[in-house]
Amino acid sequence: MSSKPALEKSSCDVEALPVHEEAMSTSSSSPSPSPRRTAYISRNTNETKIQVSLSLDGGPLDLLPADGSHFVNDGLRPPQNQNAKTHASQITFSQQIWIWTGIGFLDHMLHAWAKHAGWSLRIRCSGDLEIDDHHTTEDTFLALGTAFTTALGPRSGIARFGHAYAPLDEALSRAVIDISSRPFFVGNFDFKSPMMGTLNTQMVHHGLGSWAQNAGVTLHVDVIKGNNDHHRAESAFKALAVACKMACQKVVGKEGEISSTKGVL
């Protein structure tokens, strides 16, 4: 199935800020490090309040800031206490991942995506889950797509294309991405059940289509085989992660060059 998701709702208030930081250097004799590609996004609508902090190159991330009455950093429990160990948090020397959307399975997939893409990622969302999971899932992917394209910057000096296969036991998935500035998504998942935890399986396709739209990428994700829906979904996100890592890789000797016959992306 293919999709070109609609543009974001006009009532959306989005703040997208690139954050220019230097990558960590491991030696005093090493050449000057290139800036880490990072972004902070605050996206507020009547349906969801979302914060995203992303580093495409891993490394440390500041805690998400307090944001009025939605995220007050009161330190009591997630999503207010970002130092709390949760089902989708992992802090290592090279990566910091902390995710809380209120939808456990979605958190799990975003965690896997960030981990295997080499990203550092902090996300928290307060959404209208009393209705269903649709707005929270869609808007989280839209915000993450905006963070991705903001962090990536002018799209010069990168590999541009990425592809990967990823297995999880009996399941196998393939992902192919082109950082093309031509948003398009094709996904085939064929889930067997309507729900995975509290996430509607339809939202995997819709969410990735929303991400591709705001990220400005052409994306194909296909689950090739597998009997277990959890395995099918996770293998798809892991394949996507590795493909993203390949496409975002900086190419030595191509600094400042646009990988396009048109000369622009």
N, C-alpha and C positions, 0 to 999 in steps of 0.2 A: 504494500500500500504506500502511496506517495502523498505528500502533503506540503502545502505552502501555508503555514499558519498565518492567521490574521495578525496585523500589527497590534502593538499593545493598546490597551484601552486609553482613550484620551483623558480620562479622569485620574490617571496614574501620576503620582509625584515621585520622580526618580532622581536621585543624586548619584552621579557616577564620577568618581575621582580617581585618576591614576596616581599611584604613589611611587615615586622614584627613590629606590634604595640601592645601595651597593651590595652585591653578592658577597658572601663570606669568603675570605682569602685564607688559604691553609698554610701559606708561607710568606715571609717578609720579602723573599726574592721573587715571588710570583708576579706576573704582569698585573697591571691595574685591573680589578674585576669589573665586569660589565654590570650595569644596573639590573637589579632584579625586576621582573615584569610583574607588577602588583596593582591591585585596584581595590577600592572600597565602594560598595553600593548600598544605598538606603532606598528602599522602594515601598511606598505607602499608598494603599488604596482603601476604600471602604471595606474591602474583603480581607486584605492581608497587610501585615506590617513585617517587612523582611530586611535583614541586614546580611550582607555578604562581604567577606574579606578574602581575597584570593591572591596567591603568589604562584605563578606558573613555574617558578624555579625553586619552589620549596623554601625552607628556611623559617625563621621566626615570624610570627604575626602578633601585633598588638591585640589585646582583648577588644571585642566589639564595644563601642561606646554606649553609654546610657542614652536613651532616646525617649524623653518624656515619660508618659505613663505606661508605654508599651514594654520597654526594656529598661528597668531602673537599676540593674546591677545591685540588687539588695543582698546578694550572697546567700540566699536561703535555699534555692533549688534551681535546677535547669528550668527554663532557659535563662534565668537571671544569674546564676552562679556558673560562670564559664570555667572555673577551676574544678568543677565537679567531674568525676569520672562517669561517663555515660556509655550507653550501648554503641555510640558512634563517635568516640573520641580516641585519639591516639597521638601522643606527643613523643617524638624522637628527636635525635640531633638534627636530622635532615628535613623533617616534616612536622607540622603542627596541624592536626585535624580535629575539629570540634563542631558537631552538627546536631541541631535540634529543630525539627519542623513540627513535631507533634504526631508524625506518621512514622512509626518505627521502621517499616520496611523501606520506605523512601530514604530515611536516614542511612540505612544499611547500604543501599545502592550508591548513594552519594559518597559515602565513606570509601567504598571499594573503588569508585571512579577516581577520587582524589589520590588515594594511596598509590594506585598503579600508574597514574599519570605523572607522579612525582610532584604533585601540587601540595602547597599548604592551603588549608581552606577552613574558614569559620563561617557558619551559617546559623542564624536563628530566625524563626518565623512564628508570628502569632496570627493564626488564620481562623476562618469561620468554620471550624471542624464540626460545629453543631449542625451545619447543613450537610456537608460531605467533604470528601478529600479533594475535590476538583480544583477549587481556587487556590488552595495551599500548594498543591503539586504544580499546577500551571505557573503560578507566579514565582515559585522558587526556581523553576527552570528558566523563566524569563530573566529573573535577576541574575542568575548564574551566567546566562548567556551575555548579558550586558557587562558583567564583571570580566568575562573572558575576553571580549573584544576590546574593552577599555585597557586591560592589562597588556594585551598583545601589542597595542599601539599601531604603528603604520604598516605592519605586515611585511616588512623588508628584512632580508637576510635570514629567512627561515626556510625550512624544507618545503613547506606548504602542504604537501601530500603525506598522508599516513594511512597505514593499513595494518590489521592484526587479526589473528585468530586467537581465541582463548577457550580452553576447555574447563569444565567443572564436572568431574566424574563423567557421567554419560552424556552431558550436554556439551555442545560445541557451537560457538558463535563467531561471526566475522563482522568487522567494522572497517569501513573505508571513509576517509574524510579528506576534503579539499578545503583549505582555508581560502576561499574563492571570492568572498564578498557577494556571492550569489546564493542566498538562502534557499535550501531545498532539502527535504528529508524523505527518505524511503525506509520503511521498517517492516520487517516480517518477524513476528514473535510466536503467533499461534498458541497462546496460552490456553491451558485446558480448563482452568477454573476462573471464575469471575473476580476473585479476590486473592491477594497475597497479604496476609495479616489484615491491616485496615486500609491497604492501598488497592483501589480498583485496577485490575490489570489493563484496562483501556488507557489508563493514565501514563503507562510507560511509553506507549507510542505518542500520545499527545504531548507528554512532557518533553521528550527528546525532540519532537518537531518544534516545540516552543523554544527550546534551547538553540536549535540550529538557526531559527529565525533571528533571534537577537544576537547570536554569536557571529552571524554572517558567514556560515559555512554550508557546503554541500555535504550531506551525511547519509550514508547507507549502513544500516545495521540489520543483520539477518541471523536469526537463530537457525542453525542448520539441522540440529537434531537434539533430542533430549526428552526425557519422560517427566521430569520433575520441574514444575514451574519456577520454584525458587532457583534451581540450578540453571534453568534457561535464562532467567532474568540476570542473574549474577554473572554468568559467562558473557552475556551481551555487554554489560557495563564494564567488565574487565577488558574485553576486546576494544571497546570504545576508548578506555583509558590509555591503553598502549598505543592505539592509533593517534590519539591526541598528542601523546608525548613525542611520537615520531614527527608529526606535522609541525609542532611548535619548536622543534630543535633548531638552534642557531647553526648556520652553515659557515664554517671558517672560510674566509676568502670571499664571501658573498655579502659582507656587511653593507647595509644600505641599498642593496639591489632588490628589485621587485621581480619575483619569479613569475613573469607573465609576458607573453608576446605583445600584449597591449601596452605594457609599461606601467600599468596601474592595477591595483586590486581594491 
